[in-house]
Amino acid sequence: MNDRLLRAARRQPTDTTPVWLMRQAGRYLPEYRAIRGNIGFLDLCKNPDLAAEVTVQPITRLGVDAAIIFSDILIPVEAMGIELELGDKGPHFPNPVRTAADIERLGVPDPVQGTGFVAEAIRRTRRALNDSVPVIGFCGAPFTLAAYMVEGGGSKSYILIKRLLFEQPKLVHTLFEKLTSTLIPYLLMQVEAGASIVQIFDSWGGELSPWDYERFCLPYLTRMVKEVQAKGVPVIVFGTGMSNHLPLLKRTGADVIGQDWRTPIDEARRVLGPDVAVQGNLDPLHLFLPHEELEQRVVDILRRAGPVGHIFNLGHGILPPTDPDAAKFMVDAVHKHGVALRQGT
C-alpha cells in the first residue's frame, strides 16, 4: 500500500507529501456526472457498487494518495429516524428537530442495520483498489449535524441552533449525546470494514465562540476521537473558520488538525505544536489560477508546513466548476515539490 497518508498522520517520514481532496469524488468529474445522471444523490450513497465506483474515480484520474468513501455526513442522522432530502441544492429536513419531543423521538440506530451500505462500499472500494491506497472513513461532528437538523438545512445565521444552545442547554446536550452515541459506532463500523483513517467534519463549528465550543462541543468530539484511536486508527478533525479554536481542537487528541485557507499553515503549526500533524490548506478557488501561479501557491504551503506531519489538501471541498486537469496538475505539483522539499532543493 501507498501509506504516505498514514505515515504523515503519525508524523513519520515520507518520500513526498501525501495529498487528497475533500469532495474529490464529485460533480467536477465528468465520469461522476455520467453516473449521477441516472440516480439520485441519496440513492447513490446507498448503492455500494456505485458508491465504490465513484470513490475510485479520482484515484485513477488524479493520482491522489487516499480514497475517501463516497457518502454524506447526514447519512447516520437519517438512520436516527428523521426524514432527509438530499439534492443538488443541499440537504433539507422537512420536519426539523426543535423540541424535547422531537429529540425524544430520535433513536440510536444499530450502525450495520441503519447504515451498513457504507461499510459494504468501503469493502468494495478496498477490493477495487487492491488496497493500493488507504480508504478514509468519515462522519460529521455533533454540532454540525445538529445545526442541519435544527435549522432544517443550511443556514447563514444559525439563529435556531444557537438559540437552542443558549436558551435550552440541557436539551442540546441530550441531542448531542444521542448524536455521539450514534456516530461512534458508525465510525467504528467503517474502521472494521477497512477504513484505515477517519475524518470528523465540524464544518460549522467556527460559528461558535471558543467559549461556547469548549462548553458544548469539545467533550463529545474528544470522546469520538479517543474511541476511534483505541482501534489503532488515526483521526483527522476538520472545520472551517476555526482559527481561534485551534487550541481546543488540539485538546481533542486528534492526530491531525485540518485547516481551511484563512490561516497560513505555519501559523497553525506554531499554535498546535510539534506533536500534531496538519492538513491543508489551499483555497479551492486557487485551482482556477494559471498553472504557474497555482504551482507557486502549492510550493508556498509545502514550505510553510515542512516535510514531516503534513497532508496536503484544500481548505474546503473542491468546487463543481473545477477543471479536473487543474486538480491533476496540483496533485502532481505536490508530489514533485514534496520530494524537492525533502532533498533540500
Summary of the structure (lengths in Angstrom):
residues: 345
radius of gyration: 19.1
end to end distance: 27.4
largest distance: 62.2
contacts: 1210
relative contact order: 0.14
helix: 54%
strand: 10%
